[in-house]
Amino acid sequence: MNITRDQGTKIITILTVAVAIVAPFLSDNLYLLNLLSLMLICIIFASAWNLLAYSGQGSLGHAAFFGIGAYASTLIATASGITPYITIFFGAGVAALIGILIGLTCVRLKEWFLAMVTFGFAIIVQTLTVSILAPMTGGWDGISSPRLLSPSIPGYQFIEYYSILLITIATIIVIWYIMRSRLGLAFSAIRENELEARASGIDPVRYRLAAFGMSAYIAGVAGALQIHHIGYITPEIYSVDLSFWPVTYVIFGGLGTLAGPIVGTIALTIIWDGLKMAGITFARYVIVGILLILVIIFLPKGLVSLPDRLKEWWEGRNDASPPEAGRR
């Protein structure tokens, strides 16, 4: 039975959700539960970056929106006493607003020029956080962030996990809908050929700005979720490596695909923490770097294309095999 790429994406997504639902019942290890929660947050973050790339734009400073959403949600929750389950969306709204303002100034730039602007913006935001905004943000020392749920609630870890899982599923569904809608078709057209998109009546600036705002919003949700899950926030949330992780996840899994961020995040999380458990620390960066290079060379469309490549290899192997000898 032949399975199309869309069907394969649906199968991968459904299986991932099914495993995520039953995973907490397979082990009572709270470290594993915490790891799964952070992995789900990374899936949201990687999906946000992937949505931006889907419109033909690049970002090397997406940690800026991740951190803005986290800080805004923390400050709102602390000042108002509103539950973080609500303030995460307020914080994401602040991240989206800042993203749109940044987009207004540089959305006309080409992919990697825009990427460098976002990279510089993340550094600027971090500098402001530890200097001018230090009275509110606590500077380099950081500040406490209200937890999603009070640790005094029995089984709060499980409730937090399933809350994060629900938000992750909702995010994937929204992104799937965007990709399949007229908006997603416009993003794809701009990415493939901007001149033809203009000739078809598509305004690249308006649609890129929309993609930038939506991507910043989803990144802000991910940042707020992570910080309210951890319970503390510092300016390290704007670090360079945090901006590069979603890029790595997406390229590893499959750029521009719905399942790419999911597959890439899960695969790299297993590899990363597996190496840590094996006692390998700094060498992990080298190993992940080598794996990323191999994927780019041999699977330029990411791990999601592996079944197709194996199928092509198998069919080519059968076609190349010598015919059976005729009867004598």
N, C-alpha and C positions, 0 to 999 in steps of 0.2 A: 504494500500500500504506500503510495507516494504522499508525503506530507509537505505542504507548502510552507514557506517561511513564516507567513502569518499564523498558520496553524501551529507551527513549532513554537512561535513566541507565546501563543496562548497556553500551550501545554506546559512550557517552562514556567510561566507566571503562575498558573494554577497549582502546579506541583510545589513550587516554592511557597506559596501561601499555605497549602495543606501541611507542609513540613513545619512551617513557622507556627501554625496553630497547635500542633501536637508536640512540638519540641520541648516545652516546659514540663510535660508529663513524662518525658523519657529520662529525665535526670533531676535530682533535687539539688544540684550544684548551683549555688547562687552566683558564682563567678561566671558560669556558662550563661545564665539568664541575663546577667549584666552585659556580657559580650554580645549576645543576640540583640539586646536593646540598642546598643551602640551601632551594631551592624545595620539594623533597620534605619537608624538615623542617617548613616552614611549612604544608604540606598536613596533616601530622599534627597540628600545633598548632591549626590552624583547625578540623579535624575534632573535636578534643577540645572546643573551645568550642561547636561546633554540636551535639554530643551533649548538652551541658548545656542548651542552648536548646531542644532537642527535648523536654525534660521540663518546659518552661515556666519555666525559670530563666535569669537573666541574670548576667553577670559582667563587671566593668570592671577586674578586677585579676588576670586569669588569668596574667599574667607572674609572679606570686608562685609558682605551682606549677611553671611553666616553669623558674624560677630555682632553686627548692628542689630539684627533680629534678637539675638541673645541678650545684649545689654538693654535694649528698649523694653523687652518683655520683663526682665528682672526689675528694672527701675519702676515700671508701671505697677507690677505686682507688689513690690515692696511699699510703694507710696500709697496705693489704693486699697490694698488688702484683697483685691480680686484674685480668684483662683488662677493659677498658671494655665489651666486648661482653656481659659479665655484669652489671657494676655499674650499667649504665644502667637495668636493671630493678629493682635494689635502690634506686637513687635515686628512680625513679618510685614505688616502694612507700612511701618516706618522704613524697613529695609527696601520695600518696593518703591516707596516715595523717593528715597535717596537714589535708588537704581535708575528711576526715570529721570531724575535731575542730571545724573551722570550721563545717561544715555542721550539727553538733549544736547549735550556738549560734544559728544564724540561718536554718536551712532553712525555718522557718515563715514567714519574711518574704516579702512579695510581690516580684515580679521586680526592680524597680528599687531597692527598699530593699536587697535582697540584693546587687545590683550595686554599690551604694555601699559596702557593708560589705567586699566583696572588693577594691574600689579602695583603701579605707583599709588593708586588710590588706597589700596589696603595698607600700605606703609604710612600714608598720611593719616588715615583713621586711627591706626595704632598710636602714632605720635600724639595726636590730639587726645586720645584716651588717657595717656599717662602724663599729660601736661595740663592743658586748659581744662579738661573735663575731670581731672583727678579728684576734685572734691566730691563728685558724684560717683565716679567709677572706682575710687580707691587706689588709683595709680597702678603701679606694678604689683602691689599686694593683692589687688582685686577685692571683690565683695561677695558676701553670701547671696545665694539665689534661692528663693522659695522652692521647695521640692514640689513635684507634681502631686504627690500624696505624702501625708505625714507618716514617718516611720512607725508611729504608734498604732497605725491601722494594721490589723492582722492581714498578712499576705499582700502587703502593699506592693512588693516587688512584682508579683504576678499581675496585679491590676495595672501597674505602670507599663509592664511589658505589653499587655494586650491593648492598652490605650495607644501606645506607640505603633503597634502593629496595625491597628485600625486606621490611624492617620496615614501610615505608609501605604496601605491598600487604597485609601481614598485619593492620595496623591498620584499613585500609578494610574488609577482610573481616569482622573482628571487629565493627566498628560496624554493618555491613550486617546481620550476624546478630542483633545486639542490637535493631536497629530492627524486624526482622521477627519477633522472638520475642514471647512473652507479656510480657516485661519492656518491650519497646519499645511494645507496645500500651498498657501501663499508663502509660508516659511520655506517650504521645499523648493518652490519656484525661484525665490530670491537666492537661495543657496546654490542652486544649480546654474542659473544664468540670470544675473540681475538685469541685463539689457532686455532680454526677452520678457522678463517679468514686468518691466516698465511698459513695454509695448502692449502687454496684455491688460494694462490698466491698474497694475498693482503698485502701490506707493511703498518702496523699500524702506524709507525712513520711518514711516508710521508703523509698519509691521515689525521692523527690527526693534523699535522702541517698545512695542507691546511685548515682544519676546523678552526683552531685557527686564521689563517690569515684572513679568510673571516669573521669570527665572530667579530674580532677586527675592521675590515674595516667598517662593518655595525654599530657597536657601535660608531665608530668615526663619521659617518654620522649623527647619532642621536644627539651626543654631539654638533657637529657644528651647526646643525639646531636649537637646543634649545638656544644656546648662541646668535646666530645671530637673533633669534626671540626676545630674552629678551633685548639684547643690552649691556650686561655687563657680565664679567666673573671674578670669584674669585676662589682661591684654594679649596673652599668648594665643588667644583664640584667633588672632589676626595673623598668625605666623605663616611664613612662606610655604612650609610643608603642608599645611592644611589647605592651601589654595591648590597645591599640585595633586593631592590625593584624589579629588573627584575626576580630574583629567586622567589620572592613571587608571582608576576604576573603569571609566567609560571606554577608553582606548583598549584596555585589556578585555572588556566584555564585548564591545561592539558599538562603535560610534554611530549615532543617529538611529538606533533601534530602541524599542521599548524595553526589551529584555537585557540589552547590553549593560546598563548600570547595575541591574540586579545580579546578573551572572558575574560580572567583573568584581563587584563588591564582595559577594560571597566567596568567590575563588581566592581573592587576595587576602581576605580576612582569615580564611582557613590556613593559607600558606604563612601569613605573617605571624599569627598567634601559634601556629604549629611549630615554627622555627623558634619562637620565644620559649615554648615549653621544652624544646630540645636543647635549650641553653645557648642558642645562637642569638646574639644581640645586634651589634653593629654590622655584622656580615649580612644581616637580613636585607639591608639596603642594596648591597651588591647583588644578592640572589634575585630580589624582586626586579632590579634593573636589568639583569640578564634575561629574566623571563619576559619582561616587557619588550625588550629588543627582539627576542625570538618570535613573540606574537606579532609584532609589527612586520617582521620579515616574512614569516610563513603563514600568518593568519591576519592579513591587513584589515579584514572586516571583523576581527575579534573572535572570542571563543564561541559566540553564537553561530559563527559560520563553520565551526568544526564538523558538525554532522554532514553538511553539504560537501565539504572537502573530502571527508572520508568516503562519502558516496561516490564522488567523482573518481577518487583513487581506486575504489573497488570496481567500478564499471570499466575504468581504463585498464585495470589489471586483467579483467575477464576478456576484454576486447583484444588485448595483446597476447593472450594465451594461444598456443598453437592448436590448430584443429585436430580432432581425434583422427588417428590413423584409419584409413579405410580397411574394410575387410579384405582379406586375401582370397 
